[in-house]
Amino acid sequence: MKYFVLILILIFSLTLASCSNKAAEMFETAKFEELQNNKEHAIELYDEIIKKYPESEQAKKAKERLAELRKK
């Protein structure tokens, strides 16, 4: 379990470093929060992406993730 979390943090860090814009960074953070079973924070981040960057590709993906999270 310890190694799993460390690997996730490493992957998250590498992905975040490669993000070119704030919407993408926020989306990656929200996905990470989901992996950490922090559903409430992930939902907040997805909502923020939709509000701040409504025309972005990440907003479209965030809407899909919100629909999935709210089903559970």
N, C-alpha and C positions, 0 to 999 in steps of 0.2 A: 504494500500500500504506500509506503514511504517513497519508494522508487517511482511508483505510478504518479504521485503528486509532483515529484521533482521533474519527471519527464514532461508532464503537462505544463508545468511552469516554463520549462525550456522551450517547448514548442510554442507556447503562447508568446514568450519573449521574442523568439525569432520571427513569428508571424507579425507581431506588433511592430517590430523594427522595419519590416518590409512594407508596411502600410503607407500609402502615399497621401491619404487625407484623413481628416478627423472622423468622418462618417464610417470609414473602413475600420479605423482604430476602435471606435465605440462598438461597432458590430462584433469585432473580435473579442472585445472585453465582455460583451453580453454573452457570447457563446461560451467563453471561459467560465462565467458565472453559472451558466446552466450546468456545465460539467462539474462544478463544485456544489451542485444542488442548492444554489442560491437563486431560486426561481423569482423571488420578489425583486431582487436587484436587476436581474436579467430583463424582466418586464419593464422596469423603470428605464433602463438603457434603451431598449427597443422603442419605447414610447418617445423618448427624447430624440432618437434618430429620425423618427417619422415627423416630429414637429420641426426640428432644425434643418433637416435635409430631405424634404418631401419628394423631390424629383430624383433623388439618387437611387442607384441600384440597391444600395444597402437598405433604403426605406422599404423597397419592395420585399426584400428578403426579411426585414424586420416584421412586416405585416404577416408574412407567412409563419414566422416563428411565434409571434403573439397568438395567432389563431391556434397553433398547435399547443402552446403552453396553457392556454385558457380552456382547452378541452379536457386537460388532465385534472 
